[in-house]
Amino acid sequence: MIIKGSRYSESTETRNGVTNLIATNTEFTSSSYYTVISDQGETFQSLANRYLNNPSMYWKLADVNKSLGYPDVIPMGSVIRIPLK
């Protein structure tokens, strides 16, 4: 079962004539976003909670801010893109 809003989508895979449902990892992209400057101690989860109203959507922020990698804590003063959709 794929949870709605997760980074996974459902697809099928056929091997040796047998078709199975599989979860496929999808990368989030957005053509519209705004930027914020990170404060001390912020994480992708805390920013997702504040701006997307859901801390489990942290992966969307990580996907559109690849230059930061995935730090435990985002360096203070970093420019963070927040997707609008």
Phi and psi in radians as a Rosetta constraint file:
Dihedral C 1 N 2 CA 2 C 2 CIRCULARHARMONIC -1.677 0.35
Dihedral N 2 CA 2 C 2 N 3 CIRCULARHARMONIC 2.251 0.35
Dihedral C 2 N 3 CA 3 C 3 CIRCULARHARMONIC -1.388 0.35
Dihedral N 3 CA 3 C 3 N 4 CIRCULARHARMONIC 2.259 0.35
Dihedral C 3 N 4 CA 4 C 4 CIRCULARHARMONIC -1.039 0.35
Dihedral N 4 CA 4 C 4 N 5 CIRCULARHARMONIC 2.315 0.35
Dihedral C 4 N 5 CA 5 C 5 CIRCULARHARMONIC 1.580 0.35
Dihedral N 5 CA 5 C 5 N 6 CIRCULARHARMONIC -0.055 0.35
Dihedral C 5 N 6 CA 6 C 6 CIRCULARHARMONIC -1.412 0.35
Dihedral N 6 CA 6 C 6 N 7 CIRCULARHARMONIC 3.044 0.35
Dihedral C 6 N 7 CA 7 C 7 CIRCULARHARMONIC -1.485 0.35
Dihedral N 7 CA 7 C 7 N 8 CIRCULARHARMONIC 0.112 0.35
Dihedral C 7 N 8 CA 8 C 8 CIRCULARHARMONIC -1.891 0.35
Dihedral N 8 CA 8 C 8 N 9 CIRCULARHARMONIC 2.531 0.35
Dihedral C 8 N 9 CA 9 C 9 CIRCULARHARMONIC -2.160 0.35
Dihedral N 9 CA 9 C 9 N 10 CIRCULARHARMONIC 2.758 0.35
Dihedral C 9 N 10 CA 10 C 10 CIRCULARHARMONIC -1.625 0.35
Dihedral N 10 CA 10 C 10 N 11 CIRCULARHARMONIC 2.329 0.35
Dihedral C 10 N 11 CA 11 C 11 CIRCULARHARMONIC -2.500 0.35
Dihedral N 11 CA 11 C 11 N 12 CIRCULARHARMONIC -3.136 0.35
Dihedral C 11 N 12 CA 12 C 12 CIRCULARHARMONIC -2.043 0.35
Dihedral N 12 CA 12 C 12 N 13 CIRCULARHARMONIC 2.707 0.35
Dihedral C 12 N 13 CA 13 C 13 CIRCULARHARMONIC -2.421 0.35
Dihedral N 13 CA 13 C 13 N 14 CIRCULARHARMONIC 2.341 0.35
Dihedral C 13 N 14 CA 14 C 14 CIRCULARHARMONIC -2.004 0.35
Dihedral N 14 CA 14 C 14 N 15 CIRCULARHARMONIC 2.180 0.35
Dihedral C 14 N 15 CA 15 C 15 CIRCULARHARMONIC -2.326 0.35
Dihedral N 15 CA 15 C 15 N 16 CIRCULARHARMONIC 2.279 0.35
Dihedral C 15 N 16 CA 16 C 16 CIRCULARHARMONIC 0.918 0.35
Dihedral N 16 CA 16 C 16 N 17 CIRCULARHARMONIC 0.658 0.35
Dihedral C 16 N 17 CA 17 C 17 CIRCULARHARMONIC 1.387 0.35
Dihedral N 17 CA 17 C 17 N 18 CIRCULARHARMONIC 0.031 0.35
Dihedral C 17 N 18 CA 18 C 18 CIRCULARHARMONIC -1.903 0.35
Dihedral N 18 CA 18 C 18 N 19 CIRCULARHARMONIC 2.195 0.35
Dihedral C 18 N 19 CA 19 C 19 CIRCULARHARMONIC -1.763 0.35
Dihedral N 19 CA 19 C 19 N 20 CIRCULARHARMONIC 2.254 0.35
Dihedral C 19 N 20 CA 20 C 20 CIRCULARHARMONIC -2.213 0.35
Dihedral N 20 CA 20 C 20 N 21 CIRCULARHARMONIC 2.659 0.35
Dihedral C 20 N 21 CA 21 C 21 CIRCULARHARMONIC -1.392 0.35
Dihedral N 21 CA 21 C 21 N 22 CIRCULARHARMONIC 2.404 0.35
Dihedral C 21 N 22 CA 22 C 22 CIRCULARHARMONIC -2.355 0.35
Dihedral N 22 CA 22 C 22 N 23 CIRCULARHARMONIC 2.785 0.35
Dihedral C 22 N 23 CA 23 C 23 CIRCULARHARMONIC -1.668 0.35
Dihedral N 23 CA 23 C 23 N 24 CIRCULARHARMONIC 2.268 0.35
Dihedral C 23 N 24 CA 24 C 24 CIRCULARHARMONIC -1.966 0.35
Dihedral N 24 CA 24 C 24 N 25 CIRCULARHARMONIC 2.258 0.35
Dihedral C 24 N 25 CA 25 C 25 CIRCULARHARMONIC -1.281 0.35
Dihedral N 25 CA 25 C 25 N 26 CIRCULARHARMONIC 2.219 0.35
Dihedral C 25 N 26 CA 26 C 26 CIRCULARHARMONIC -1.994 0.35
Dihedral N 26 CA 26 C 26 N 27 CIRCULARHARMONIC 2.546 0.35
Dihedral C 26 N 27 CA 27 C 27 CIRCULARHARMONIC -1.659 0.35
Dihedral N 27 CA 27 C 27 N 28 CIRCULARHARMONIC 2.311 0.35
Dihedral C 27 N 28 CA 28 C 28 CIRCULARHARMONIC -1.429 0.35
Dihedral N 28 CA 28 C 28 N 29 CIRCULARHARMONIC 2.351 0.35
Dihedral C 28 N 29 CA 29 C 29 CIRCULARHARMONIC -2.311 0.35
Dihedral N 29 CA 29 C 29 N 30 CIRCULARHARMONIC 2.717 0.35
Dihedral C 29 N 30 CA 30 C 30 CIRCULARHARMONIC -2.619 0.35
Dihedral N 30 CA 30 C 30 N 31 CIRCULARHARMONIC 2.386 0.35
Dihedral C 30 N 31 CA 31 C 31 CIRCULARHARMONIC -1.631 0.35
Dihedral N 31 CA 31 C 31 N 32 CIRCULARHARMONIC -0.169 0.35
Dihedral C 31 N 32 CA 32 C 32 CIRCULARHARMONIC -2.231 0.35
Dihedral N 32 CA 32 C 32 N 33 CIRCULARHARMONIC 2.237 0.35
Dihedral C 32 N 33 CA 33 C 33 CIRCULARHARMONIC -2.759 0.35
Dihedral N 33 CA 33 C 33 N 34 CIRCULARHARMONIC 2.915 0.35
Dihedral C 33 N 34 CA 34 C 34 CIRCULARHARMONIC -2.166 0.35
Dihedral N 34 CA 34 C 34 N 35 CIRCULARHARMONIC 2.920 0.35
Dihedral C 34 N 35 CA 35 C 35 CIRCULARHARMONIC -2.015 0.35
Dihedral N 35 CA 35 C 35 N 36 CIRCULARHARMONIC 2.607 0.35
Dihedral C 35 N 36 CA 36 C 36 CIRCULARHARMONIC -2.325 0.35
Dihedral N 36 CA 36 C 36 N 37 CIRCULARHARMONIC 2.780 0.35
Dihedral C 36 N 37 CA 37 C 37 CIRCULARHARMONIC -1.793 0.35
Dihedral N 37 CA 37 C 37 N 38 CIRCULARHARMONIC 2.227 0.35
Dihedral C 37 N 38 CA 38 C 38 CIRCULARHARMONIC -1.257 0.35
Dihedral N 38 CA 38 C 38 N 39 CIRCULARHARMONIC 2.529 0.35
Dihedral C 38 N 39 CA 39 C 39 CIRCULARHARMONIC -1.666 0.35
Dihedral N 39 CA 39 C 39 N 40 CIRCULARHARMONIC 2.997 0.35
Dihedral C 39 N 40 CA 40 C 40 CIRCULARHARMONIC -1.084 0.35
Dihedral N 40 CA 40 C 40 N 41 CIRCULARHARMONIC 2.325 0.35
Dihedral C 40 N 41 CA 41 C 41 CIRCULARHARMONIC 1.462 0.35
Dihedral N 41 CA 41 C 41 N 42 CIRCULARHARMONIC 0.065 0.35
Dihedral C 41 N 42 CA 42 C 42 CIRCULARHARMONIC -1.357 0.35
Dihedral N 42 CA 42 C 42 N 43 CIRCULARHARMONIC 2.643 0.35
Dihedral C 42 N 43 CA 43 C 43 CIRCULARHARMONIC -2.241 0.35
Dihedral N 43 CA 43 C 43 N 44 CIRCULARHARMONIC 2.937 0.35
Dihedral C 43 N 44 CA 44 C 44 CIRCULARHARMONIC -1.066 0.35
Dihedral N 44 CA 44 C 44 N 45 CIRCULARHARMONIC -0.605 0.35
Dihedral C 44 N 45 CA 45 C 45 CIRCULARHARMONIC -1.171 0.35
Dihedral N 45 CA 45 C 45 N 46 CIRCULARHARMONIC -0.748 0.35
Dihedral C 45 N 46 CA 46 C 46 CIRCULARHARMONIC -1.171 0.35
Dihedral N 46 CA 46 C 46 N 47 CIRCULARHARMONIC -0.652 0.35
Dihedral C 46 N 47 CA 47 C 47 CIRCULARHARMONIC -1.209 0.35
Dihedral N 47 CA 47 C 47 N 48 CIRCULARHARMONIC -0.689 0.35
Dihedral C 47 N 48 CA 48 C 48 CIRCULARHARMONIC -1.104 0.35
Dihedral N 48 CA 48 C 48 N 49 CIRCULARHARMONIC -0.659 0.35
Dihedral C 48 N 49 CA 49 C 49 CIRCULARHARMONIC -1.111 0.35
Dihedral N 49 CA 49 C 49 N 50 CIRCULARHARMONIC -0.777 0.35
Dihedral C 49 N 50 CA 50 C 50 CIRCULARHARMONIC -1.239 0.35
Dihedral N 50 CA 50 C 50 N 51 CIRCULARHARMONIC -0.803 0.35
Dihedral C 50 N 51 CA 51 C 51 CIRCULARHARMONIC -1.740 0.35
Dihedral N 51 CA 51 C 51 N 52 CIRCULARHARMONIC -0.432 0.35
Dihedral C 51 N 52 CA 52 C 52 CIRCULARHARMONIC -1.920 0.35
Dihedral N 52 CA 52 C 52 N 53 CIRCULARHARMONIC -0.025 0.35
Dihedral C 52 N 53 CA 53 C 53 CIRCULARHARMONIC 1.044 0.35
Dihedral N 53 CA 53 C 53 N 54 CIRCULARHARMONIC 0.477 0.35
Dihedral C 53 N 54 CA 54 C 54 CIRCULARHARMONIC -2.820 0.35
Dihedral N 54 CA 54 C 54 N 55 CIRCULARHARMONIC 1.855 0.35
Dihedral C 54 N 55 CA 55 C 55 CIRCULARHARMONIC -1.110 0.35
Dihedral N 55 CA 55 C 55 N 56 CIRCULARHARMONIC -0.400 0.35
Dihedral C 55 N 56 CA 56 C 56 CIRCULARHARMONIC -1.305 0.35
Dihedral N 56 CA 56 C 56 N 57 CIRCULARHARMONIC -0.088 0.35
Dihedral C 56 N 57 CA 57 C 57 CIRCULARHARMONIC -1.587 0.35
Dihedral N 57 CA 57 C 57 N 58 CIRCULARHARMONIC 0.293 0.35
Dihedral C 57 N 58 CA 58 C 58 CIRCULARHARMONIC -0.935 0.35
Dihedral N 58 CA 58 C 58 N 59 CIRCULARHARMONIC -0.555 0.35
Dihedral C 58 N 59 CA 59 C 59 CIRCULARHARMONIC -1.113 0.35
Dihedral N 59 CA 59 C 59 N 60 CIRCULARHARMONIC -0.495 0.35
Dihedral C 59 N 60 CA 60 C 60 CIRCULARHARMONIC -1.123 0.35
Dihedral N 60 CA 60 C 60 N 61 CIRCULARHARMONIC -0.746 0.35
Dihedral C 60 N 61 CA 61 C 61 CIRCULARHARMONIC -1.167 0.35
Dihedral N 61 CA 61 C 61 N 62 CIRCULARHARMONIC -0.707 0.35
Dihedral C 61 N 62 CA 62 C 62 CIRCULARHARMONIC -1.100 0.35
Dihedral N 62 CA 62 C 62 N 63 CIRCULARHARMONIC -0.688 0.35
Dihedral C 62 N 63 CA 63 C 63 CIRCULARHARMONIC -1.152 0.35
Dihedral N 63 CA 63 C 63 N 64 CIRCULARHARMONIC -0.661 0.35
Dihedral C 63 N 64 CA 64 C 64 CIRCULARHARMONIC -1.573 0.35
Dihedral N 64 CA 64 C 64 N 65 CIRCULARHARMONIC -0.050 0.35
Dihedral C 64 N 65 CA 65 C 65 CIRCULARHARMONIC -2.186 0.35
Dihedral N 65 CA 65 C 65 N 66 CIRCULARHARMONIC 0.867 0.35
Dihedral C 65 N 66 CA 66 C 66 CIRCULARHARMONIC -1.024 0.35
Dihedral N 66 CA 66 C 66 N 67 CIRCULARHARMONIC -0.496 0.35
Dihedral C 66 N 67 CA 67 C 67 CIRCULARHARMONIC -1.099 0.35
Dihedral N 67 CA 67 C 67 N 68 CIRCULARHARMONIC -0.342 0.35
Dihedral C 67 N 68 CA 68 C 68 CIRCULARHARMONIC -1.521 0.35
Dihedral N 68 CA 68 C 68 N 69 CIRCULARHARMONIC -0.182 0.35
Dihedral C 68 N 69 CA 69 C 69 CIRCULARHARMONIC 1.232 0.35
Dihedral N 69 CA 69 C 69 N 70 CIRCULARHARMONIC -2.477 0.35
Dihedral C 69 N 70 CA 70 C 70 CIRCULARHARMONIC -2.361 0.35
Dihedral N 70 CA 70 C 70 N 71 CIRCULARHARMONIC 1.336 0.35
Dihedral C 70 N 71 CA 71 C 71 CIRCULARHARMONIC -1.310 0.35
Dihedral N 71 CA 71 C 71 N 72 CIRCULARHARMONIC 2.701 0.35
Dihedral C 71 N 72 CA 72 C 72 CIRCULARHARMONIC -1.108 0.35
Dihedral N 72 CA 72 C 72 N 73 CIRCULARHARMONIC -0.703 0.35
Dihedral C 72 N 73 CA 73 C 73 CIRCULARHARMONIC -2.285 0.35
Dihedral N 73 CA 73 C 73 N 74 CIRCULARHARMONIC 2.302 0.35
Dihedral C 73 N 74 CA 74 C 74 CIRCULARHARMONIC -1.312 0.35
Dihedral N 74 CA 74 C 74 N 75 CIRCULARHARMONIC 2.310 0.35
Dihedral C 74 N 75 CA 75 C 75 CIRCULARHARMONIC -1.005 0.35
Dihedral N 75 CA 75 C 75 N 76 CIRCULARHARMONIC 2.342 0.35
Dihedral C 75 N 76 CA 76 C 76 CIRCULARHARMONIC -1.007 0.35
Dihedral N 76 CA 76 C 76 N 77 CIRCULARHARMONIC 2.383 0.35
Dihedral C 76 N 77 CA 77 C 77 CIRCULARHARMONIC 1.564 0.35
Dihedral N 77 CA 77 C 77 N 78 CIRCULARHARMONIC 0.023 0.35
Dihedral C 77 N 78 CA 78 C 78 CIRCULARHARMONIC -1.232 0.35
Dihedral N 78 CA 78 C 78 N 79 CIRCULARHARMONIC 2.494 0.35
Dihedral C 78 N 79 CA 79 C 79 CIRCULARHARMONIC -1.494 0.35
Dihedral N 79 CA 79 C 79 N 80 CIRCULARHARMONIC 2.103 0.35
Dihedral C 79 N 80 CA 80 C 80 CIRCULARHARMONIC -2.010 0.35
Dihedral N 80 CA 80 C 80 N 81 CIRCULARHARMONIC 2.257 0.35
Dihedral C 80 N 81 CA 81 C 81 CIRCULARHARMONIC -1.528 0.35
Dihedral N 81 CA 81 C 81 N 82 CIRCULARHARMONIC 2.277 0.35
Dihedral C 81 N 82 CA 82 C 82 CIRCULARHARMONIC -1.970 0.35
Dihedral N 82 CA 82 C 82 N 83 CIRCULARHARMONIC 2.028 0.35
Dihedral C 82 N 83 CA 83 C 83 CIRCULARHARMONIC -1.197 0.35
Dihedral N 83 CA 83 C 83 N 84 CIRCULARHARMONIC 2.506 0.35
Dihedral C 83 N 84 CA 84 C 84 CIRCULARHARMONIC -1.466 0.35
Dihedral N 84 CA 84 C 84 N 85 CIRCULARHARMONIC -0.342 0.35
